[in-house]
Amino acid sequence: MNLKRTFGAILTVLGIVGLIYTGYGVIQHSMHATTLIVVGIISLLFFFSGISLVRTTADQS
């Protein structure tokens, strides 16, 4: 497996975990709004950059 694809998959999973964490914080009202906004934005960046890396990296055998 290509190193870029692996890194893209890791970024995607981290983004998903961060988005779930943000959603949980919004539902429970347990965190400050600024914390949720920062975590949500970073998670979106991780998610979309990971998806982009996985999509644009060609398979090499």
C-alpha positions in Angstrom: 0.0 0.0 0.0 1.2 3.4 -0.9 2.4 5.7 2.0 0.3 8.6 0.8 -2.9 6.4 0.7 -2.1 5.2 4.2 -1.6 8.7 5.5 -4.8 9.8 3.7 -6.7 7.0 5.4 -5.3 8.0 8.8 -6.3 11.6 8.3 -9.8 10.6 7.2 -10.3 8.4 10.3 -9.0 11.2 12.6 -11.4 13.6 10.9 -14.3 11.3 11.4 -13.4 10.8 15.1 -13.1 14.6 15.5 -16.5 15.2 13.9 -18.1 12.6 16.1 -16.5 14.2 19.1 -17.8 17.6 18.0 -21.3 16.3 17.4 -21.3 14.7 20.8 -20.2 17.9 22.5 -23.0 19.8 20.7 -25.7 17.4 21.7 -24.5 17.2 25.4 -23.8 20.9 25.7 -20.8 19.9 27.7 -18.1 22.1 26.1 -17.6 25.8 25.2 -18.6 26.9 21.8 -15.1 28.1 20.8 -13.7 24.6 21.6 -16.3 22.9 19.5 -15.8 25.3 16.6 -12.0 24.8 16.6 -12.2 21.0 16.9 -14.9 20.9 14.2 -12.9 23.0 11.7 -9.7 21.0 12.3 -11.7 17.8 11.9 -13.2 19.0 8.6 -9.7 19.9 7.3 -8.4 16.4 8.3 -11.4 14.7 6.7 -11.3 16.5 3.4 -7.5 16.4 3.0 -7.5 12.6 3.8 -10.3 12.0 1.2 -8.3 14.1 -1.3 -5.1 12.1 -0.7 -6.9 8.8 -1.1 -8.7 9.9 -4.2 -5.8 11.5 -6.1 -3.1 9.0 -5.3 -2.7 6.4 -8.0 -2.2 2.7 -7.2 1.3 1.5 -8.0 2.2 -2.2 -8.0 
